[in-house]
């Protein structure tokens, strides 16, 4: 039997995508303009197997896809400086894949969407020269090895990816929540340039012992 790390139930960056126990893949592509406005494209998928589980025992009336167009419309209506451009959904045979395109007027408007509580993000500077950090928080561990193996198998096909497109050269630093540089198994990082990115398997993100903090500098 493979050695399995204790996984922590945690939320990812986006409060709209609090999918504890869900089988999820998430990609976020941010384009930042010189005036601080920009665009955000989210793509997230939920396994058909998970959807099927929600329809057992007469539960068909419950929507097991966590976030739909109506959810985004209600949320964006409460956030000044955010605009929903489009929402689409498709099924690839294994997953329901949702794609959302949003527009933001400022970096603060973007962070209000991504981190409504303001506890997992920070921004200093301005649109021309700044520092933006996003944290993947820590939470309670699941120490049952059998449950861990089950969760690892569920999340295995999925990844978390965050891309930032700058108006000029920028950098990406990957640290734990204590500020130490870290490397995550299976991650892929583009650390500098006008386009930087971080990608890692969902399971590795959720089981990271010290959390993950992405720092974008430009």
Beta strands, then each sheet from edge to edge (+ up, - down):
strand 1: 7-8
strand 2: 24-32
strand 3: 38-47
strand 4: 82-91
strand 5: 95-104
strand 6: 121-125
strand 7: 130-136
strand 8: 141-142
strand 9: 159-175
strand 10: 188-190
strand 11: 192-201
strand 12: 212-217
sheet 1: 1+ 8-
sheet 2: 4+ 5- 3+ 2- 9- 11+ 10-
sheet 3: 4+ 5- 3+ 2- 9- 12+ 7- 6+
end
